[in-house]
Amino acid sequence: MSCVACHSPHEPLDLDMAAYDGICKQCHAAAQHRQAIAGTACAQCHMPPVRLDNLVFTNHRIGVYGSASPLVPVNARPAR
């Protein structure tokens, strides 16, 4: 996936995470979750915010994250 899969290069950046749910659901319409997600945008969990000292950004490594780390998905394979 490239940036333009979710972001329009001709429109201002939309900071409302829920605005991207329609794009997620184009491929993941039947997604099943183990926890209640009502009112939660897909990107809030699958692209969590990262805060490192004075640096704040949205993790663009789409995955399933636990509370341990907003940088490494729980199903990540160890580096070889």
MOPAC internal coordinates of N, CA, C and O (Angstrom, degrees):
PM7 1SCF
backbone

  N    0.0000 0     0.00 0     0.00 0    0    0    0
  C    1.4535 1     0.00 0     0.00 0    1    0    0
  C    1.5199 1   108.67 1     0.00 0    2    1    0
  O    1.2310 1   121.24 1   -36.29 1    3    2    1
  N    1.3052 1   115.23 1   143.71 1    3    2    1
  C    1.4577 1   119.97 1   175.05 1    5    3    2
  C    1.5336 1   108.83 1  -109.67 1    6    5    3
  O    1.2310 1   120.91 1    -3.43 1    7    6    5
  N    1.2966 1   115.86 1   176.57 1    7    6    5
  C    1.4637 1   121.40 1  -179.31 1    9    7    6
  C    1.5262 1   111.98 1   -57.05 1   10    9    7
  O    1.2310 1   120.88 1   140.40 1   11   10    9
  N    1.3513 1   115.93 1   -39.60 1   11   10    9
  C    1.4586 1   119.36 1  -175.47 1   13   11   10
  C    1.5228 1   113.12 1   -73.77 1   14   13   11
  O    1.2310 1   119.70 1   175.53 1   15   14   13
  N    1.3161 1   118.18 1    -4.47 1   15   14   13
  C    1.4653 1   120.41 1   173.13 1   17   15   14
  C    1.5273 1   109.86 1   -65.34 1   18   17   15
  O    1.2310 1   120.39 1   150.83 1   19   18   17
  N    1.3204 1   116.87 1   -29.17 1   19   18   17
  C    1.4636 1   121.78 1  -178.50 1   21   19   18
  C    1.5254 1   113.29 1  -120.38 1   22   21   19
  O    1.2310 1   120.24 1   150.28 1   23   22   21
  N    1.3272 1   117.15 1   -29.72 1   23   22   21
  C    1.4609 1   122.07 1  -174.75 1   25   23   22
  C    1.5237 1   110.89 1  -112.28 1   26   25   23
  O    1.2310 1   120.87 1   -45.86 1   27   26   25
  N    1.3248 1   115.95 1   134.14 1   27   26   25
  C    1.4611 1   120.85 1   175.99 1   29   27   26
  C    1.5288 1   109.07 1   -85.13 1   30   29   27
  O    1.2310 1   120.09 1   -53.09 1   31   30   29
  N    1.3271 1   117.43 1   126.91 1   31   30   29
  C    1.4660 1   119.11 1   178.07 1   33   31   30
  C    1.5322 1   112.19 1   -71.78 1   34   33   31
  O    1.2310 1   120.11 1   170.64 1   35   34   33
  N    1.3411 1   117.40 1    -9.36 1   35   34   33
  C    1.4613 1   122.08 1  -176.80 1   37   35   34
  C    1.5260 1   113.59 1  -104.60 1   38   37   35
  O    1.2310 1   120.45 1  -178.15 1   39   38   37
  N    1.3218 1   116.75 1     1.85 1   39   38   37
  C    1.4629 1   122.08 1  -179.12 1   41   39   38
  C    1.5159 1   109.20 1  -125.21 1   42   41   39
  O    1.2310 1   120.26 1   -26.54 1   43   42   41
  N    1.3362 1   117.11 1   153.46 1   43   42   41
  C    1.4691 1   119.26 1   174.15 1   45   43   42
  C    1.5326 1   110.55 1   -62.63 1   46   45   43
  O    1.2310 1   120.68 1   -27.98 1   47   46   45
  N    1.3135 1   116.31 1   152.02 1   47   46   45
  C    1.4586 1   121.63 1   178.75 1   49   47   46
  C    1.5207 1   109.98 1   -61.69 1   50   49   47
  O    1.2310 1   120.51 1   -52.83 1   51   50   49
  N    1.3245 1   116.63 1   127.17 1   51   50   49
  C    1.4648 1   121.62 1   177.54 1   53   51   50
  C    1.5239 1   107.93 1   -88.98 1   54   53   51
  O    1.2310 1   120.08 1   -62.35 1   55   54   53
  N    1.3144 1   117.46 1   117.65 1   55   54   53
  C    1.4679 1   121.96 1  -177.79 1   57   55   54
  C    1.5200 1   113.02 1   -87.72 1   58   57   55
  O    1.2310 1   120.07 1   176.95 1   59   58   57
  N    1.3335 1   117.47 1    -3.05 1   59   58   57
  C    1.4653 1   121.92 1   177.65 1   61   59   58
  C    1.5286 1   108.26 1   -83.39 1   62   61   59
  O    1.2310 1   120.19 1   -73.65 1   63   62   61
  N    1.3265 1   117.23 1   106.35 1   63   62   61
  C    1.4601 1   120.97 1  -176.01 1   65   63   62
  C    1.5255 1   112.90 1   -57.48 1   66   65   63
  O    1.2310 1   120.06 1   145.91 1   67   66   65
  N    1.3150 1   117.49 1   -34.09 1   67   66   65
  C    1.4654 1   121.15 1  -179.02 1   69   67   66
  C    1.5268 1   111.89 1   -65.55 1   70   69   67
  O    1.2310 1   120.17 1   158.40 1   71   70   69
  N    1.3184 1   117.27 1   -21.60 1   71   70   69
  C    1.4617 1   121.00 1   179.58 1   73   71   70
  C    1.5250 1   111.41 1   -64.64 1   74   73   71
  O    1.2310 1   119.87 1   160.01 1   75   74   73
  N    1.3193 1   117.86 1   -19.99 1   75   74   73
  C    1.4584 1   122.39 1  -178.46 1   77   75   74
  C    1.5356 1   113.03 1   -92.78 1   78   77   75
  O    1.2310 1   120.07 1   173.43 1   79   78   77
  N    1.3199 1   117.48 1    -6.57 1   79   78   77
  C    1.4675 1   120.89 1  -178.21 1   81   79   78
  C    1.5228 1   112.64 1   -56.60 1   82   81   79
  O    1.2310 1   119.72 1   141.22 1   83   82   81
  N    1.3083 1   118.14 1   -38.78 1   83   82   81
  C    1.4601 1   121.58 1   179.70 1   85   83   82
  C    1.5121 1   111.87 1   -60.51 1   86   85   83
  O    1.2310 1   120.52 1   143.04 1   87   86   85
  N    1.3276 1   116.60 1   -36.96 1   87   86   85
  C    1.4628 1   120.91 1   178.23 1   89   87   86
  C    1.5252 1   109.78 1   -67.76 1   90   89   87
  O    1.2310 1   119.93 1   136.99 1   91   90   89
  N    1.3320 1   117.73 1   -43.01 1   91   90   89
  C    1.4658 1   121.60 1   178.65 1   93   91   90
  C    1.5279 1   110.35 1   -60.73 1   94   93   91
  O    1.2310 1   121.29 1   136.52 1   95   94   93
  N    1.3360 1   115.14 1   -43.48 1   95   94   93
  C    1.4664 1   120.43 1  -174.51 1   97   95   94
  C    1.5197 1   113.33 1   -73.25 1   98   97   95
  O    1.2310 1   119.51 1   168.59 1   99   98   97
  N    1.3301 1   118.55 1   -11.41 1   99   98   97
  C    1.4565 1   119.85 1   174.78 1  101   99   98
  C    1.5246 1   110.47 1   -62.30 1  102  101   99
  O    1.2310 1   120.02 1   145.67 1  103  102  101
  N    1.3154 1   117.57 1   -34.33 1  103  102  101
  C    1.4724 1   122.04 1   178.45 1  105  103  102
  C    1.5260 1   112.49 1  -105.47 1  106  105  103
  O    1.2310 1   120.23 1   153.73 1  107  106  105
  N    1.3225 1   117.17 1   -26.27 1  107  106  105
  C    1.4660 1   121.76 1  -173.15 1  109  107  106
  C    1.5246 1   112.06 1  -118.57 1  110  109  107
  O    1.2310 1   120.19 1  -134.12 1  111  110  109
  N    1.3203 1   117.25 1    45.88 1  111  110  109
  C    1.4710 1   121.74 1  -177.13 1  113  111  110
  C    1.5268 1   112.35 1   -62.44 1  114  113  111
  O    1.2310 1   120.40 1   147.61 1  115  114  113
  N    1.3178 1   116.84 1   -32.39 1  115  114  113
  C    1.4675 1   120.96 1  -176.64 1  117  115  114
  C    1.5290 1   112.11 1  -105.57 1  118  117  115
  O    1.2310 1   120.38 1  -150.65 1  119  118  117
  N    1.3241 1   116.87 1    29.35 1  119  118  117
  C    1.4712 1   119.93 1  -179.54 1  121  119  118
  C    1.5243 1   110.81 1   -59.84 1  122  121  119
  O    1.2310 1   120.92 1   -42.29 1  123  122  121
  N    1.3203 1   115.84 1   137.71 1  123  122  121
  C    1.4671 1   121.32 1   178.62 1  125  123  122
  C    1.5185 1   108.49 1  -114.58 1  126  125  123
  O    1.2310 1   120.64 1   -42.72 1  127  126  125
  N    1.3195 1   116.38 1   137.28 1  127  126  125
  C    1.4591 1   122.26 1  -177.88 1  129  127  126
  C    1.5160 1   110.18 1  -119.75 1  130  129  127
  O    1.2310 1   121.07 1   -29.73 1  131  130  129
  N    1.3061 1   115.55 1   150.27 1  131  130  129
  C    1.4674 1   121.31 1   178.94 1  133  131  130
  C    1.5173 1   111.85 1   -85.74 1  134  133  131
  O    1.2310 1   120.34 1   164.22 1  135  134  133
  N    1.3316 1   116.95 1   -15.78 1  135  134  133
  C    1.4612 1   121.95 1  -179.88 1  137  135  134
  C    1.5191 1   109.07 1  -123.18 1  138  137  135
  O    1.2310 1   120.56 1   -21.12 1  139  138  137
  N    1.3184 1   116.53 1   158.88 1  139  138  137
  C    1.4629 1   120.95 1   176.08 1  141  139  138
  C    1.5206 1   109.08 1   -65.97 1  142  141  139
  O    1.2310 1   120.84 1   -46.17 1  143  142  141
  N    1.3248 1   116.00 1   133.83 1  143  142  141
  C    1.4648 1   120.10 1  -177.09 1  145  143  142
  C    1.5221 1   113.20 1  -125.10 1  146  145  143
  O    1.2310 1   119.76 1  -171.21 1  147  146  145
  N    1.3046 1   118.06 1     8.79 1  147  146  145
  C    1.4641 1   121.53 1  -176.62 1  149  147  146
  C    1.5262 1   111.29 1   -49.99 1  150  149  147
  O    1.2310 1   120.80 1   -52.12 1  151  150  149
  N    1.3237 1   116.07 1   127.88 1  151  150  149
  C    1.4531 1   120.98 1   178.19 1  153  151  150
  C    1.5120 1   115.25 1    77.97 1  154  153  151
  O    1.2310 1   119.76 1  -173.95 1  155  154  153
  N    1.3209 1   118.06 1     6.05 1  155  154  153
  C    1.4591 1   121.81 1  -179.83 1  157  155  154
  C    1.5230 1   109.32 1  -105.16 1  158  157  155
  O    1.2310 1   120.25 1   -51.72 1  159  158  157
  N    1.3123 1   117.13 1   128.28 1  159  158  157
  C    1.4583 1   121.47 1   177.79 1  161  159  158
  C    1.5235 1   109.69 1   -70.42 1  162  161  159
  O    1.2310 1   120.62 1   -34.95 1  163  162  161
  N    1.3157 1   116.42 1   145.05 1  163  162  161
  C    1.4721 1   121.62 1   179.21 1  165  163  162
  C    1.5368 1   110.93 1   -51.71 1  166  165  163
  O    1.2310 1   121.07 1   132.77 1  167  166  165
  N    1.3418 1   115.55 1   -47.23 1  167  166  165
  C    1.4619 1   120.49 1  -175.76 1  169  167  166
  C    1.5244 1   113.06 1   -65.41 1  170  169  167
  O    1.2310 1   119.36 1   155.51 1  171  170  169
  N    1.3308 1   118.83 1   -24.49 1  171  170  169
  C    1.4662 1   120.27 1   179.19 1  173  171  170
  C    1.5223 1   111.46 1   -60.26 1  174  173  171
  O    1.2310 1   120.18 1   144.24 1  175  174  173
  N    1.3098 1   117.26 1   -35.76 1  175  174  173
  C    1.4615 1   120.46 1  -179.39 1  177  175  174
  C    1.5290 1   112.53 1   -98.66 1  178  177  175
  O    1.2310 1   120.54 1   140.37 1  179  178  177
  N    1.3287 1   116.57 1   -39.63 1  179  178  177
  C    1.4535 1   120.75 1  -172.32 1  181  179  178
  C    1.5270 1   113.57 1   -91.77 1  182  181  179
  O    1.2310 1   120.17 1   172.97 1  183  182  181
  N    1.3329 1   117.28 1    -7.03 1  183  182  181
  C    1.4635 1   123.80 1   174.73 1  185  183  182
  C    1.5311 1   106.98 1  -142.47 1  186  185  183
  O    1.2310 1   119.82 1  -113.74 1  187  186  185
  N    1.3242 1   117.94 1    66.26 1  187  186  185
  C    1.4656 1   120.52 1  -170.37 1  189  187  186
  C    1.5304 1   113.67 1   -67.52 1  190  189  187
  O    1.2310 1   121.06 1   -26.30 1  191  190  189
  N    1.3388 1   115.57 1   153.70 1  191  190  189
  C    1.4638 1   119.05 1   174.11 1  193  191  190
  C    1.5204 1   109.96 1   -69.98 1  194  193  191
  O    1.2310 1   120.96 1   -35.85 1  195  194  193
  N    1.3260 1   115.78 1   144.15 1  195  194  193
  C    1.4621 1   122.26 1  -179.98 1  197  195  194
  C    1.5212 1   107.83 1  -120.28 1  198  197  195
  O    1.2310 1   121.03 1   -47.00 1  199  198  197
  N    1.3272 1   115.63 1   133.00 1  199  198  197
  C    1.4656 1   121.09 1   177.22 1  201  199  198
  C    1.5201 1   108.37 1  -124.46 1  202  201  199
  O    1.2310 1   121.26 1   -65.10 1  203  202  201
  N    1.3271 1   115.20 1   114.90 1  203  202  201
  C    1.4643 1   121.95 1   177.99 1  205  203  202
  C    1.5182 1   107.78 1  -126.34 1  206  205  203
  O    1.2310 1   120.21 1   -74.46 1  207  206  205
  N    1.3036 1   117.21 1   105.54 1  207  206  205
  C    1.4611 1   122.40 1  -175.81 1  209  207  206
  C    1.5278 1   109.63 1    52.09 1  210  209  207
  O    1.2310 1   119.36 1    64.81 1  211  210  209
  N    1.3191 1   118.83 1  -115.19 1  211  210  209
  C    1.4638 1   122.02 1  -178.60 1  213  211  210
  C    1.5265 1   112.64 1   -95.10 1  214  213  211
  O    1.2310 1   119.95 1  -174.81 1  215  214  213
  N    1.3039 1   117.71 1     5.19 1  215  214  213
  C    1.4579 1   122.52 1  -178.07 1  217  215  214
  C    1.5252 1   109.48 1  -100.45 1  218  217  215
  O    1.2310 1   120.29 1   -52.98 1  219  218  217
  N    1.3353 1   117.04 1   127.02 1  219  218  217
  C    1.4611 1   122.16 1   178.02 1  221  219  218
  C    1.5207 1   107.39 1  -130.98 1  222  221  219
  O    1.2310 1   120.53 1   -53.40 1  223  222  221
  N    1.3432 1   116.59 1   126.60 1  223  222  221
  C    1.4577 1   120.57 1   179.58 1  225  223  222
  C    1.5152 1   110.06 1  -153.28 1  226  225  223
  O    1.2310 1   120.68 1   -13.39 1  227  226  225
  N    1.3281 1   116.30 1   166.61 1  227  226  225
  C    1.4582 1   122.24 1   175.79 1  229  227  226
  C    1.5154 1   108.23 1   -93.78 1  230  229  227
  O    1.2310 1   120.58 1   -52.24 1  231  230  229
  N    1.3244 1   116.49 1   127.76 1  231  230  229
  C    1.4554 1   121.18 1   178.18 1  233  231  230
  C    1.5297 1   108.42 1   -68.01 1  234  233  231
  O    1.2310 1   120.17 1   -59.67 1  235  234  233
  N    1.3059 1   117.29 1   120.33 1  235  234  233
  C    1.4596 1   121.25 1  -179.73 1  237  235  234
  C    1.5278 1   112.35 1   -97.30 1  238  237  235
  O    1.2310 1   119.97 1  -167.34 1  239  238  237
  N    1.3215 1   117.67 1    12.66 1  239  238  237
  C    1.4607 1   121.82 1   171.50 1  241  239  238
  C    1.5317 1   105.52 1   -90.37 1  242  241  239
  O    1.2310 1   120.89 1   -87.56 1  243  242  241
  N    1.3216 1   115.91 1    92.44 1  243  242  241
  C    1.4580 1   121.61 1  -174.33 1  245  243  242
  C    1.5268 1   109.10 1   -64.79 1  246  245  243
  O    1.2310 1   120.23 1   -53.01 1  247  246  245
  N    1.3284 1   117.16 1   126.99 1  247  246  245
  C    1.4580 1   120.92 1  -177.91 1  249  247  246
  C    1.5131 1   112.03 1  -170.57 1  250  249  247
  O    1.2310 1   121.52 1    12.97 1  251  250  249
  N    1.3209 1   114.69 1  -167.03 1  251  250  249
  C    1.4611 1   122.43 1   177.00 1  253  251  250
  C    1.5182 1   106.42 1  -106.96 1  254  253  251
  O    1.2310 1   120.55 1   -58.90 1  255  254  253
  N    1.3301 1   116.55 1   121.10 1  255  254  253
  C    1.4576 1   121.65 1  -175.12 1  257  255  254
  C    1.5224 1   110.98 1  -116.50 1  258  257  255
  O    1.2310 1   121.10 1   -36.11 1  259  258  257
  N    1.3039 1   115.49 1   143.89 1  259  258  257
  C    1.4553 1   121.62 1   174.61 1  261  259  258
  C    1.5168 1   108.74 1  -102.58 1  262  261  259
  O    1.2310 1   120.58 1     4.67 1  263  262  261
  N    1.2896 1   116.49 1  -175.33 1  263  262  261
  C    1.4641 1   120.49 1  -178.74 1  265  263  262
  C    1.5293 1   112.19 1   -75.85 1  266  265  263
  O    1.2310 1   119.90 1   166.82 1  267  266  265
  N    1.3299 1   117.79 1   -13.18 1  267  266  265
  C    1.4597 1   120.69 1  -176.66 1  269  267  266
  C    1.5261 1   113.48 1   -68.93 1  270  269  267
  O    1.2310 1   120.12 1   140.95 1  271  270  269
  N    1.3373 1   117.38 1   -39.05 1  271  270  269
  C    1.4621 1   119.46 1  -176.46 1  273  271  270
  C    1.5241 1   111.33 1  -155.05 1  274  273  271
  O    1.2310 1   120.13 1   -50.46 1  275  274  273
  N    1.3368 1   117.35 1   129.54 1  275  274  273
  C    1.4561 1   120.26 1   174.64 1  277  275  274
  C    1.5316 1   111.77 1   -83.93 1  278  277  275
  O    1.2310 1   120.20 1  -177.76 1  279  278  277
  N    1.3357 1   117.23 1     2.24 1  279  278  277
  C    1.4559 1   121.37 1  -179.23 1  281  279  278
  C    1.5234 1   113.88 1  -104.07 1  282  281  279
  O    1.2310 1   120.13 1   151.00 1  283  282  281
  N    1.3213 1   117.36 1   -29.00 1  283  282  281
  C    1.4688 1   120.84 1  -174.99 1  285  283  282
  C    1.5214 1   109.84 1  -118.61 1  286  285  283
  O    1.2310 1   120.11 1   -61.91 1  287  286  285
  N    1.3449 1   117.39 1   118.09 1  287  286  285
  C    1.4692 1   119.78 1   177.90 1  289  287  286
  C    1.5263 1   110.90 1   -61.82 1  290  289  287
  O    1.2310 1   120.57 1   -29.52 1  291  290  289
  N    1.3189 1   116.52 1   150.48 1  291  290  289
  C    1.4668 1   120.20 1  -178.71 1  293  291  290
  C    1.5217 1   111.52 1   -66.04 1  294  293  291
  O    1.2310 1   120.09 1   156.74 1  295  294  293
  N    1.3329 1   117.42 1   -23.26 1  295  294  293
  C    1.4550 1   120.09 1  -179.41 1  297  295  294
  C    1.5278 1   112.91 1  -102.12 1  298  297  295
  O    1.2310 1   120.46 1  -160.55 1  299  298  297
  N    1.3320 1   116.73 1    19.45 1  299  298  297
  C    1.4800 1   120.93 1  -179.79 1  301  299  298
  C    1.5171 1   110.35 1   -70.33 1  302  301  299
  O    1.2310 1   121.49 1   -38.53 1  303  302  301
  N    1.3060 1   114.75 1   141.47 1  303  302  301
  C    1.4594 1   120.71 1   176.30 1  305  303  302
  C    1.5269 1   108.51 1   -83.28 1  306  305  303
  O    1.2310 1   120.07 1   -37.65 1  307  306  305
  N    1.3259 1   117.48 1   142.35 1  307  306  305
  C    1.4619 1   119.64 1   178.18 1  309  307  306
  C    1.5341 1   110.39 1   -65.23 1  310  309  307
  O    1.2310 1   120.47 1   -31.87 1  311  310  309
  N    1.3226 1   116.71 1   148.13 1  311  310  309
  C    1.4651 1   121.05 1   177.82 1  313  311  310
  C    1.5209 1   109.79 1   -65.95 1  314  313  311
  O    1.2310 1   121.26 1   -35.96 1  315  314  313
  N    1.3051 1   115.19 1   144.04 1  315  314  313
  C    1.4872 1   119.31 1   179.45 1  317  315  314
  C    1.4801 1   110.98 1   -98.03 1  318  317  315
  O    1.2310 1   120.10 1   180.00 1  319  318  317

